[in-house]
Amino acid sequence: MISHVAGTLLGKALDHVEVMTAGGVGYELSVPLSVYETLPKIGETVDLHTYLVVREDGWQLFGFASGFERRVFERVLGAKGVGPALALGMLSTLTAERLVRAIRERDITTLQSVPRVGRKKAEQLVLDLADKLDDVQPAIPGGVGRADGVGAEDAIRALVSLGYSTPDAERAVRGALDAGARGMSAHELIKHALSKVGGGGGR
């Protein structure tokens, strides 16, 4: 199993990247749009979490910005009728966090916003996965995860709902926790996190 590819970014497009490793091996990886948005400049170093799909007609390597994103991709592949292309499309249309939330909350409308996902496909996703995502959790930069309680996750979701991007929301919560907000309720943590991003209000 190839779990990471790190090296020099040789090329990038909306749906794929080329990476040259220190050992002189070049890899082409299919990526969701969320990865493209985080890539460095050509010639700089990049490190991607990867997932290898092996088929009779060939191998395809997929790259992700985080282990959480990769786990969501892998889990979605387990749903009936979902192949790599469709799973990648879901992560390109929705963030990994939003996709997991939509499936858990049985949000058919949000799932149908993904191209090639009609109502029947959305209902199948919910049927297959709604109760099987409890162990799939995002990690907050700096090592904050489930150990810090559900409050941190709720605070991130609240900030995103206010209009902040997921990376900004995660950084704000990380900053609040580092400043001594551990153990607070989600409501208190949100107030502290808002102070880290200018005191509130969406963009």
C-alpha positions, 0 to 999 in steps of 0.5 A, a space after each residue: 500500500 502506498 500511503 504517502 508520496 512526497 517530493 517536488 511538484 512537477 505539474 498540477 491541474 485541477 484534477 491531477 498532479 505530478 510529483 518527483 520523489 527524492 529517489 527519482 520516481 515520478 508519480 501522477 496522482 488524481 486529486 480532488 479540487 480541494 487538494 489543488 487549492 492547497 498545492 504549493 508552486 511548481 518546483 516546491 515540495 509537496 506531501 500527499 496522503 495517497 490511496 491506490 486503486 488496483 483494477 484489471 485495466 490498470 492502477 490509479 493513485 489518488 492524492 489527498 491533503 489529509 489522512 481524514 480526506 483519504 479515509 472519507 474517500 476510502 469509506 465512500 468507495 464502499 457504498 454500492 455503485 460508487 467508483 473512484 471517479 464518483 468518489 473523487 467528484 464528491 470530494 471536489 464538490 463538497 469538502 470531506 467534512 461536509 460530505 460526512 456531515 451530509 451522509 450522517 444527517 441524511 441530507 439528500 439535497 446536499 448530496 444531490 448537489 454532486 454531479 452524477 448523484 441523483 436522488 436514488 444514489 444519494 439515498 443509497 449513500 445514506 443507506 450504506 454509510 450513515 451509521 458507518 462513519 462514527 470512526 471517521 473524524 477530522 484532525 485539527 492541525 496541531 494534534 487536536 482530535 477526539 481527545 479534546 472532545 466533541 466541542 472542538 468539532 462542533 466549534 469548527 462546524 459553527 464557524 464554517 456555517 458562519 462563512 469561514 473556510 474550514 482551514 480558517 475555522 480549524 486554525 481559529 479553534 487551534 489557537 483558542 485551544 492553545 490559549 487555554 480554552 481546552 475543556 470548554 463547551 462548544 459555545 464557549 470555544 466558539 466565542 474564543 475562536 471568533 476572537 482569533 478570526 477578528 471577532 465574528 461575522 462571516 466573509 
